[in-house]
Amino acid sequence: MTVTKEVELLPAPKAEDLAAVLLETEQPRRPSALSASLTFGWRAVLKIKHVPEQLFDVTAFPIMMILMFTYLFGGALAGSPGEYIQYLLPGITVTSVVMITMYTGVAVNTDIEKGVFDRFRTLPIWRPAPMVGYILGDLLRYVLASTVIMVVGLILGFRPGGGFVGVVLGVAVLVAFSFAFSWIWTMFGLLMRSEKSVMGISMLVLFPLTFLSNVYVDPATMPSWLQPFVNVNPISKLVEAVRALMAGGFDQDAMLWTLGYVVVFTAVFGAWTMRLYNRK
């Protein structure tokens, strides 16, 4: 004997009822500007984890620069490598860190070519977060490069008069400057069509700034027509400020110039970057 059980079918919900339920459901909170920026900064750090070869420019390259200039030119320029490294190390720290700021623009351009950039623009987040995240992620590279150079310098005989505090303050000023300087390369990352173009423009700007400065020799030994440029060069002012702090002093004029450049680079190139980003 078969028993048939009747099943009562419920009426299908109306579209209006579904819409009402969805509206009543609590929506996820939009991330804050700080949270979004830190998330993109962490993404940049994870890139280093998965591609550790990126650390070559913050480890092997600075060590090579220190050894080459100290032992090849130290005797000719200062009488001995031990004397020259006291003058050279703050400057070579600045040069090495400022050089690697260009990779911020390269990372931006790479994401544009891969199409990841378009996905970032569609996310419901603070608009500048991806740009700020690129630079925040590179701060780790700046600190790591500075640490490697200091350790090698101490091994070779560098003795900072300002001690640990002076070195930390000098590195802090350098990192702040590099953060502001990186906005130049984010702008070029958005403007250029390929990462090779970004690197080419970066080298065209960085080489004159770093070599036509007080990093390697005293500007007083240079031709008189070149000295005015060297004396107002942002890298020269930064080196003067960092040297003074590491030596246990404080160069007020150089520090004011450096902070002024930090404000100008951030305000001008940061604003220009965001304008290009919104129009991309």
Secondary structure as UniProt FT lines:
FT   HELIX           15..24
FT   HELIX           33..50
FT   HELIX           52..55
FT   HELIX           56..78
FT   HELIX           81..100
FT   HELIX           102..114
FT   HELIX           116..122
FT   TURN            127..128
FT   HELIX           129..156
FT   TURN            161..162
FT   HELIX           163..191
FT   HELIX           195..211
FT   HELIX           219..221
FT   TURN            224..226
FT   HELIX           227..232
FT   HELIX           234..246
FT   TURN            247..248
FT   HELIX           252..279
//
